[in-house]
Amino acid sequence: MSAVRSGPAAVLVGPPGSGKSTVGALLAARLGVVLRDTDADIVALSGKPIADIFVDEGEAHFRALEAEAVRAALSEHQGVLSLGGGAVLREQTRALLDGHAVVFLDVTLHDAVKRVGLDAPRPLLIGNPRARWRELMEQRRPLYTEVARAVVATDGLTPDQVAEAVLNALELEKA
């Protein structure tokens, strides 16, 4: 990876249930910065929930919105950035992440289910949520690992412990 450039203090990637939002908020508080979530950016810009974007315009349209949200956030945001679980699917997005302080929050299916359940409105988990989650992780794990400067296993840890592990992995100083 190339040298670190300006941008977010930390970028969190991982599947649903890995703790990106919860850990991101704790990490931002510890660093004295703001948390930005690209999924929230997409909802704010489109005026509709992500599940509705998938239904109304399709996944390809959502991924285009997501890629633009990630590009904008990487160039504008200095705090902690949480990316949607599928943001790493686009090669251009992975290229944009090069040189940033990206952390892959790794989680097993068991812990992901305990944290968020699998009945939430997640368009990519329709059908058999556990089987779909496993399929998504088989596809995405190499991509998360590719973009990550550090991998933090979250299983069995509290959100505070995960935030501390991220700080340590990136050698960041608390505010």
C-alpha positions in Angstrom: 0.0 0.0 0.0 1.1 3.6 -0.6 1.8 6.1 2.1 -1.0 7.5 4.2 -2.7 10.5 2.7 -5.1 12.9 4.3 -8.6 11.7 4.9 -10.4 9.8 7.6 -8.5 8.8 10.8 -9.9 5.3 10.4 -12.2 3.6 7.8 -14.2 0.6 9.1 -15.2 -2.2 6.7 -16.9 -5.5 7.4 -20.1 -7.4 7.1 -23.4 -6.7 8.8 -23.1 -7.3 12.5 -19.3 -6.7 12.6 -19.9 -3.5 14.7 -19.0 -0.8 12.2 -21.6 1.7 13.5 -21.3 0.9 17.2 -17.5 0.7 17.2 -17.2 3.6 14.8 -19.1 5.8 17.3 -16.9 4.7 20.2 -13.8 5.2 18.2 -14.8 8.6 17.0 -15.6 9.6 20.6 -12.2 8.4 21.8 -10.4 10.3 19.0 -12.5 13.4 19.4 -13.7 13.3 15.9 -17.0 12.7 14.1 -18.3 9.4 12.7 -19.6 9.4 9.1 -21.5 6.4 7.7 -21.7 6.1 3.9 -25.0 4.2 4.2 -26.5 7.2 6.1 -25.1 9.5 3.4 -26.9 7.5 0.7 -30.2 7.5 2.6 -29.9 11.3 3.1 -29.1 12.0 -0.5 -31.7 9.7 -2.0 -34.4 10.4 0.5 -35.3 6.7 0.9 -34.1 3.7 2.8 -31.5 1.4 1.2 -33.9 -1.5 1.0 -36.2 0.8 -1.1 -33.3 1.8 -3.4 -32.6 -1.9 -4.0 -36.3 -2.6 -4.8 -37.0 0.6 -6.8 -33.8 1.0 -8.8 -31.8 -2.2 -8.3 -28.5 -3.2 -6.8 -26.4 -1.7 -9.6 -27.9 1.7 -9.0 -27.3 1.4 -5.3 -23.7 0.4 -5.8 -23.2 3.5 -8.0 -24.6 5.7 -5.3 -22.4 3.9 -2.7 -19.2 4.3 -4.8 -19.9 8.1 -5.1 -20.6 8.3 -1.3 -17.4 6.5 -0.5 -15.4 8.8 -2.9 -16.9 11.9 -1.4 -16.4 10.8 2.2 -12.7 9.8 1.7 -11.9 13.2 0.2 -14.0 15.3 2.6 -14.1 13.5 6.0 -11.3 13.6 8.6 -13.0 11.6 11.4 -14.0 7.9 11.5 -15.7 6.5 8.4 -17.9 3.5 8.3 -18.6 1.9 4.9 -21.5 -0.3 3.9 -20.8 -4.0 3.8 -20.7 -4.2 0.1 -18.7 -1.0 -0.6 -15.5 -3.1 -1.3 -17.2 -4.9 -4.2 -16.2 -2.2 -6.8 -12.6 -2.3 -7.9 -12.5 1.5 -8.1 -13.6 1.8 -4.5 -10.9 -0.6 -3.4 -8.4 1.5 -5.3 -9.6 4.7 -3.5 -9.1 2.9 -0.1 -5.4 2.3 -0.8 -3.3 4.3 1.6 -6.1 4.9 4.0 -6.3 3.6 7.6 -8.7 0.8 6.8 -9.7 -1.8 9.4 -11.6 -4.9 8.6 -13.9 -5.8 11.6 -14.1 -9.5 11.2 -17.0 -11.4 12.8 -18.4 -14.9 12.6 -22.0 -15.6 11.7 -22.8 -16.6 15.2 -21.8 -13.3 16.7 -23.3 -11.3 13.8 -26.7 -13.0 14.4 -26.4 -12.2 18.2 -25.7 -8.6 17.4 -28.2 -7.7 14.7 -30.3 -10.7 14.1 -30.9 -11.7 10.5 -34.5 -10.6 10.2 -33.7 -6.9 9.7 -34.5 -5.4 6.3 -31.3 -6.3 4.5 -32.0 -6.8 0.9 -29.1 -9.0 0.2 -30.1 -11.5 3.0 -33.5 -12.3 1.6 -34.4 -15.9 1.5 -32.1 -18.0 3.9 -30.3 -15.2 5.8 -27.7 -17.5 7.3 -26.8 -19.1 4.0 -26.7 -15.8 2.2 -24.5 -14.2 4.9 -22.0 -17.1 4.5 -22.1 -16.7 0.7 -21.5 -12.9 1.0 -18.6 -13.5 3.4 -17.0 -16.0 1.1 -17.2 -13.4 -1.7 -16.2 -10.4 0.4 -13.6 -11.7 2.9 -10.8 -11.5 0.4 -11.8 -8.0 -0.6 -12.1 -6.8 3.0 -8.6 -8.3 3.7 -7.2 -6.7 0.5 -8.2 -3.2 1.5 -7.4 -3.5 5.2 -4.3 -2.2 6.9 -5.4 -4.2 10.0 -7.9 -6.9 10.8 -9.6 -7.0 14.1 -11.5 -10.1 15.1 -14.6 -8.9 17.0 -16.0 -12.2 18.3 -16.4 -12.4 22.0 -15.4 -8.7 22.5 -17.4 -5.8 23.7 -17.7 -2.8 21.4 -15.3 -0.9 23.8 -12.7 -3.7 23.5 -13.0 -3.7 19.7 -12.6 0.1 19.6 -9.5 -0.3 21.8 -8.2 -3.0 19.4 -8.7 -0.7 16.4 -6.8 2.1 18.2 -4.0 -0.2 18.9 -3.9 -1.8 15.4 -3.7 1.7 13.8 -1.5 3.1 16.6 -3.9 6.0 17.0 -3.8 8.3 20.0 -6.9 9.1 22.0 -8.1 12.6 22.2 
